[in-house]
Amino acid sequence: MSDNELYSLAEKLFAEHSRWQDVCDAEVTGWAENLWKALQQTGFSDVPVPEELGGAGGSVADAVQLLRAAGAHAAPVPLAEAGLVGGWLLASAGLALPKGVRTALPPAATLRLDGDRLFGTAPAVAWGHRAEYVVGLADGVVVLAPGPAAQSGGPTFSRGANLADEPRDTVIFDGVPVTARAAAPDEVTEQSFWERTALGRAALMAGAVSAVAAMTLRYSREREQFGRPIGRFQAVQAHLVTIHQQATVVASAIDGAAAAVELGRGGFEVACAKMLADRAAQLVTAAAHQTHGAIGMTKEYPLHYLTRRLWAWRDEAGAHHRWADRLGAALVAHGPDALYPAIQCGSEVVQ
């Protein structure tokens, strides 16, 4: 199946189960049950985990295509945490996917193992209170543990949310027995964990930016002022150019990052993709709200479901300065002669 075919299928699924009213309802209830069931039935929640470990197969690029579609519809489920991040952790350690709702504990979690019991705190866990299983990294070991929604033996939690009202809960482990564990292979490090998480956020942002671009273009053609569509005015056209430029740049960066990660590297490309997505969030939301005017600030108009997520996701999985610092340090360490080759070849030059 080609990337376009996969995206088209995902687009249809999200169009049916993640409408704006569904997103609005999920911000109140904290969950979108019908959407999650549809993702599990199609196997989209299990990409790119190999089939022999209970997944749906597929590549990192496939997972990124799904996340772009999810971001375009502001899908209120932990799709990135379930597959691209959590599924990768489990599969890398040879652990099978569990049945049920799962999420990944963020790289910032402070966890330790004492035998088969897990201790520590995980802040800002995406949909943590809904998770029957959580996946994380503790003392160089990949762990699968019961989540707060497990029938018994799960951790405690306190509710939280990001700027987009997506659940970001603090989960506390006080001797929770793990369901499964295995030593993390060499390629699974704290840094690669951060990179996977950042790739997931950037992919969601790429989808949201594209959706904002389409919504703003449509509005500029429909809304008339002084007897003609506002899209005919030069100032509005400048906003539209900015939005579509950023959408193209971020989409290209995401595709490059996914390809590099698939090859077992990608630190340079992921850092660039997250930085570009963060910058796009700033430029695109400003231009879109300027074009929409007052209606763009209302709760009834769906623009804010996308722009609030762009603002929230910008600060997650390592804010702009974290990736800028890492990228700058790597380039400085390799010296000035490596700068242009790094721009051409990315992680082939700078690791």
N, C-alpha and C positions, 0 to 999 in steps of 0.2 A: 504494500500500500504506500502510495506517495505521500509526501508531506501535505500537499494540497488536499488529497482525499481524506487524510486523517483529520486535518483542520476542519474540513467541511462537515464530517460526521460529528466532531466535537461541537462545532458551531450549532448544529441542529439540536443536539442534546441540551446545551446550555440555553438556547433560545426557548426551549420548551419548559425547562425546570428551573431556570434562573432569570425569570422575568423581573422587572423592576419592583413589582409588588411582592414577589418572593423574597427579594433582597431586603426590602423594607420590613417584611415580617420577621426575617431572620435576625435583623438587628434588635428586635424586641425579644424574640424567643431564644436567640443564641444558637440556632441550628436550622438546617434545611434538610429535613429527613428524606423527602422525595428525591432531591438532587443527589444525595449521597447514595441512596439505593440504586439510582440509575447509573451512577459511576461504577458501583460495584458490579452490577449486572453486565455492563459492557466491558468490564475489565480495565476501564480508564484509570481507576484508582490504583491499579497494580502495575502500571508502566513506570520504569523499564525493568522490572524484576523478572528473571528467567522463569519459564514455565515450570521447570522441575522443582522450583522452590515455592510454587503456588502463585506465581505472578502471571502477567499477561504477555511477557516478552517485550520486545521493542527496544529502541535505542534511546540515548539521552536526547537526541533531536526530536524523537517522537514525544517524549515527556514534555519538552519545551513547547512543542506545538499545542499540546493539550493545555498547558498553563497559559499560553497566549490567549487561547479561546476562553479560558476561565477568567482571566483578567479583563477581557473585553466585556464580560457579562457580570463582573463584580461577584463572582461565584462565592457564596458564603460557606465554604467547606475547606478543610485542610488538605487540599489536593497536593500541593508541593511537599508538605511534610509526610504525607502517606506514601508517595511513590518516589519522586526524585531524590529526596533526602532520607527518609526513614527506610524505604525499600532498598536503597543503595547500601545503607549500613548493614541491614540484615543479610542481603545477598552477598556482600563482600565477605561476611563471616560465615557463609554457608548455612544461615538460619532461615527457616521457612516462614512465610508470611502467616500471621494469625488471622483467624476469621473475626471480623468485627471492626469497629471504628478504631483507627489508630492515628497517632500523630508522633512527631519527632520532638524530642527535647532539644532546645537550642544549644549551640556550641558554648554559650556563656554559662550553662548550667554547671554548678559545682557538685559533683557526684563522687562517691567512693563506694567501693565494694568491701564488705566484710563477710567473707565466705560467699554464700548465695543471697545475701541481704544487701539492699541498696539504701544508702543514706545520702542526704544532701537536699539542695534546693534548686529548682529550675524556674527561673523567672520568664514571664511573657511566653508561655507555652500556647501555641495556636490551638484554640478549641480544647484546651486541656481538660475542662470539666466534662466534656462529652466523650473523651477517649476511654475506650475499654482496654487499650494497650498503648504503651509509650515505648519509644525506641531511643536509646541514647548511647553515649560513650563515657565510660567510667574506668579510670586507671588503665587505659589501653585495652579495654574489653568492651565489645559491643553487647549491650544488654537489652533484652525485651522484658518488660515488667508490666504488671497490671496498672491500668490508669485509674483515675478517680471514678470513672463510671463502671468499673469492674464490679461484679456481683459481691465479691468479698476480697479482703486482703489488699485493697488499693491504697494509694497515698491520700493525704489530705490536700486541700487546695483552697485558695482564695480567689474570687472572681476579679478579673480585670479586663480592660478593653483598650484597643488603640484608638486613634483619632477617627477611624471609620466605623467604630463600634463593633469591630471584629473581636471575639473573645481572645484575650491574652492573659491567661491565668497563671498564678504562681502555684507550683505543685511541690509539695514537701514530702520527702521520703524519709521515714523514720524506721528503718529496718524492714522495708517491704521486700518479701521474697521474690526473686526474679523468676520469670517464666522460662527463659532460656538465656544462655550466655556463650560467648566464644571470643577468643583472642582476635583483636583487630589485625588484619594483614598490614604489611608495611605501607601500602598506599593509602590507608585510612589513618590520617593524622588529624590533629586539631585544625591545622590550616586547610586541609582538603575538605574537612567538615564545614568550615566557614565558607569555602568556595562553593560547595554544593548548595548551601543555604542561600548565598547571594545570587547564584544563578537562578534559583527558583523565584526569588523576589523580582529580579530583573526581568524574567520572562513574563510574570504577571503584569509588571509595569509596562512592558512592550505592548501587551494586549490592551491594557487600559488606555494607553496613549493613542493607539490606532482607533479605538472606539470613540475617544474624545474628538479625534480628527474627523471621523465620519459624521458624528453628531453635529459638530460645529459647522461643517460644510453644508449639511442639509439645512440647518437653521438659517445660515446666511443666504441660502437660495429662496427660502420660504418667507422670511421676515422682510417686509417692505418698509421703507422710510423715504419720504419725499417722492413718492411715486415710482420707486424702483427697488429691487432687492438690495439689501445692505451689502451683499457680496460684491456689488458693482463699485462700492466706494474704495478708494485706494487704501485708506487706513485699515479697513477690515481685511482687504486682500493681503496686507502685510502680516496681519495676525494669522491668516490662513496659511500663508507660506511658512511662517515659523513653525506652526503646528505640524504641517505635513513634512517639513524637513526633519524635525525631531523624530517623528514616527518612523521615517525611513532609516535614519541613523541608528536608532535603538534596535529596530528589527534586524538590521545587518549585523550589529554588534552581538546580538543574542545568537544568531545563527553561527557566527564565528566562534563564540564561546562554547556553544554546544558541541561543535565539531572538534574543538581542541580537547574538551573534557572527555569525549568519546575515545580519544587517542591516548588517554591516561595522563594528560597534562592540562594546561589551561589556566594556570594562575594569572598570567598576564592578561589573557583575553577576558576572564571573568571579572578581574579588577576593572578593566576598561569598560566592560558592559554595564557593571553596576554604577560606575561613575557617570557614564553617559545617560543611563536611565534616571539617576538622581537629578542630573541637570535638566533633563527633559521634563521631569515632574514640575520643576520650578517654572520653566519657560512656557510649557503647554498649558498648565492650569491658569496662569496669568492671562495668556492670549485668549483662551477659550472663554473665560469669564468676562473679559473685556468685550469680546464679540457678542456674547449673549446678553450683556447688560443686566438689568435687574432680574429678569426671569431666571437667569443662571444661578441666582442666590436663593431661590425659593426651594422649599422642601418638596413641593409637588413635581418639580421638573427634575428629571433623572441625572442631570450633569453631575451633581454633587456626589452621587454614589461612586463615580469614577475618580473625581478629583480628590475627594477625601482619602480614598485608598492610595492614590499616588502620593499624597503628603505623608500618609502613615507608612507605606512601604519604603519610602525614601529613607526613613530613619531606622529601618529594620535590617537585619543581616549585615550589620556593619554600615554605618553612615558613610557619606562621601569621603570625609577626611581619613577614615581608617584605610580605605582602599587607595587613596591618593598617597598616604604615607608609605604604604607597603610598596606600591609601584615605584615611587620616587626612590626609596631605599634600594630596591633591586637594580634600578637603572644606574644609580650612583655607584653601587658595588661593582658593576660590570664595566664602568668607565665610559667616557664619551664616544669611543669608537663603536660601542654596542648599541648606541641610541637608534640610528637609522635601521640597522638590521633587526632590531627588536620591533620597530614599527612595521617592518615588512613581514617578519616571521613570528613575532610574538613569543610564545613560550619555548619555541625552538632555540631561542637565544637567551631569554631571561626566565629563569625558573624561580 
